[in-house]
């Protein structure tokens, strides 16, 4: 289906549901190349639907990959209480996206401009990322109430930059995130609600699911994609080579799903460009190495639940791993002065090494050091990052959104007119 224009959605299929004025319309937007953000806010839409919310709930996706993941997770809710809208690009924007897509997320940025008719029909928009703020800053939709769910509980500085203050409300996972939003992003405390971590609601159960048939300790190597933070560009292949010869362990190489999504990785928080390259065949066929560059298992916590040990750098997935404390090792490939730096607070959860040449010794002592010291640190980090009170986090978030909606005054909005490509 790609970027085919839909002759739309709402005016054709659901006009009967808007007979009266004052109907609250809440949209959930998924606008990314990969699916990793879906589980951070779609559970809220599902909980909102199940709560009997009296307004309209729309989930908008911008490509087929996202649409498929939404359909998979939402199930029957999508045909009963939630309306699914697939947004598209104009033919001109589609051409631009194809030309620039290997370097820049052009399709993601152009999707806002090309679908303003849809966004104007909403009272509230719930998003997991920040580029959507273009709707306010660039396209003038200042009356659109925007809620940020964030996507992860990590420590990276970009998660607490001044852009966060552009949202009308923020849902966050725990005290750590709230403190930093207030102190670093200057967000009004009244605009922040701690709701826990809706992604955890997608787990069928909270117990570990160790990899079937694994006879040796399983290590998850999970490097980030950003060139100035990731261990992949400088040391990644050495890590793979180490485990190719270390048959005492099994390795799951499941990097951030955006590491190999494009030929080049561009970081905007500290402008840098790197080429991730390719992976040699000898690693693809290693008996004790499993490589996953972006499947669903890389986003649904399958690997963080299955592994016995975590090896990484700056990915927020380490906090998901800490749901069940286990040994961690962090690879400081850039010589970062990390001690006391809140952007690397997660490096307190395990030993920090500077080169793969230190891996053997770090692996040998990881278990003992975890039990004697790091386990207690991990439990403290997890509790500070996630406020879990026994209720599903998505239900807590849905309650906040319902209360926010009650404070808004929904007005009758014209049905969108969508031009054909």
NUSE-582028 format. One line per field, with one value per residue (C-alpha): x, y, z. Coordinates in steps of 0.5 Angstrom, whole numbers, plus 500, padded with zeros to 3 digits. Each point is the difference from the previous one (the first is absolute). Example, Ala and Ser with C-alpha at 12.3 -4.5 7.8 and 13.67 -1.06 7.14 Angstrom:
2
xx: c(525_502)
yy: c(491_507)
zz: c(516_498)
//
This chain:
421
xx: c(500_506_498_493_495_494_494_498_499_496_495_498_500_498_496_494_504_501_493_500_505_505_502_507_505_507_505_506_506_505_505_506_504_500_495_504_495_494_500_501_493_496_498_497_496_497_499_497_495_499_498_494_503_494_504_503_507_504_507_503_506_505_502_498_505_497_493_502_502_494_496_504_500_493_496_492_501_502_493_496_502_506_500_506_503_505_503_504_505_498_503_505_502_501_505_504_500_502_506_502_498_507_502_495_493_497_493_499_501_496_494_498_499_497_494_499_492_500_504_495_494_504_499_506_506_504_507_506_505_501_500_493_501_501_492_500_507_500_493_496_496_500_494_501_501_506_502_507_501_507_503_505_502_508_505_502_500_495_495_500_501_496_496_496_497_496_495_494_501_505_499_506_502_503_503_507_497_495_506_504_495_499_507_503_494_496_494_494_499_493_501_503_496_504_496_505_502_495_504_501_492_502_504_495_504_505_504_507_499_507_502_498_505_506_505_505_499_496_503_496_505_495_504_497_499_503_507_503_497_500_505_499_504_506_500_494_503_505_495_497_507_501_493_502_506_497_495_499_494_495_499_494_502_494_502_495_495_502_508_499_494_503_507_502_498_499_500_497_501_507_501_504_499_503_499_498_503_498_501_505_497_505_495_494_501_504_497_500_498_493_499_493_501_493_494_494_505_504_495_495_505_501_507_501_496_504_507_504_504_500_506_498_502_494_494_494_498_505_495_495_505_500_493_504_507_505_508_501_507_500_505_503_502_501_504_494_501_494_500_495_497_493_500_503_497_499_507_500_496_506_508_502_505_504_502_497_507_498_494_502_502_494_496_503_499_493_496_503_501_492_498_505_499_496_494_498_502_495_494_501_501_494_496_502_498_493_495_496_494_497_495_501_504_496_494_503_502_493_497_505_498_492_501_504_494_495_504_500_494_499_497_496_506_499_501_506_501_506_502_502_508)
yy: c(500_505_507_499_505_498_504_500_496_504_504_494_494_504_506_497_500_508_502_504_506_500_493_499_498_497_497_496_501_495_503_497_495_494_498_501_505_497_496_507_503_495_497_506_501_492_502_506_496_495_505_503_506_504_503_498_497_500_496_503_497_502_494_492_498_504_498_493_501_504_494_495_503_503_494_501_507_502_499_501_506_503_503_498_506_499_506_501_505_504_498_505_499_492_502_504_495_495_504_502_494_497_506_503_498_505_496_500_508_501_496_506_505_495_498_507_499_493_504_506_495_498_503_496_496_495_499_496_505_507_501_501_507_502_500_506_504_499_499_504_495_504_497_493_497_496_494_497_493_500_493_497_502_501_505_504_507_501_497_506_506_506_497_496_507_501_494_502_494_494_493_497_494_502_505_500_502_505_504_500_503_506_501_500_501_505_496_503_494_501_498_493_494_493_494_495_496_498_496_495_499_496_495_494_498_504_493_499_496_497_498_493_495_505_496_505_507_505_507_506_505_506_506_506_503_508_500_504_495_493_495_497_504_500_493_496_496_498_498_495_498_498_496_497_497_499_494_501_505_501_507_503_506_505_507_506_499_506_498_497_503_504_500_506_502_508_502_507_501_500_501_494_495_493_494_493_496_493_494_494_494_496_503_499_493_499_494_504_507_502_507_504_507_502_494_501_496_506_504_496_498_493_501_504_495_494_502_498_506_507_503_507_508_505_496_501_493_499_502_495_495_502_498_493_502_497_501_506_502_507_502_507_500_508_501_504_503_496_500_505_501_499_499_493_499_493_498_500_493_496_500_505_498_504_495_493_497_501_496_493_503_504_493_496_505_502_495_501_508_500_496_504_507_501_497_505_506_497_499_507_503_496_503_507_499_496_502_493_500_493_503_500_506_501_500_506_504_499_503_506_501_499_506_504_499_502_507_501_503_496_504_498_499_499_494_499_501_496_501_494_499)
zz: c(500_501_500_496_502_503_499_507_505_505_495_496_506_506_499_503_507_500_500_506_502_505_499_502_495_503_495_501_495_497_496_499_496_505_505_506_503_499_506_504_499_496_507_502_494_502_507_498_496_505_505_496_498_497_495_494_500_493_499_494_497_494_497_499_505_506_498_500_507_502_498_503_507_500_497_501_503_493_497_506_504_496_493_496_495_496_498_493_496_494_494_500_508_498_495_504_506_495_498_507_504_500_504_503_503_495_499_508_500_493_503_505_494_496_505_503_498_505_506_499_502_507_507_502_497_504_498_502_496_500_492_501_503_493_500_505_498_493_497_506_503_507_502_499_507_500_505_500_502_499_497_506_506_498_503_493_500_494_504_505_495_499_495_505_503_494_501_504_505_501_502_503_503_507_505_496_494_503_504_494_495_506_501_493_495_505_499_505_505_499_493_502_502_502_498_500_493_495_496_506_499_494_503_501_507_504_500_496_494_499_493_498_500_503_503_501_503_495_499_497_496_499_498_498_493_502_497_506_505_497_501_493_495_504_504_497_496_505_505_494_499_507_501_494_503_507_500_507_499_495_497_498_496_500_499_500_494_497_500_493_498_495_496_505_507_501_508_501_507_499_492_498_494_500_495_504_494_499_504_498_498_505_505_497_500_507_504_507_497_498_496_500_497_501_500_505_505_501_502_504_506_497_501_506_504_497_501_506_499_497_496_497_500_500_498_505_499_506_505_497_501_507_501_503_502_497_498_495_497_496_495_500_493_500_507_503_507_502_508_503_493_500_493_501_507_497_500_508_498_498_499_495_495_494_495_498_502_508_498_503_507_500_498_505_506_498_504_507_499_498_507_504_498_493_502_505_496_494_505_502_493_497_506_498_493_500_505_500_505_498_495_493_498_493_505_504_494_497_506_500_492_502_505_496_495_505_501_492_497_493_495_493_495_492_497_497_492_498_493_495_499)
//
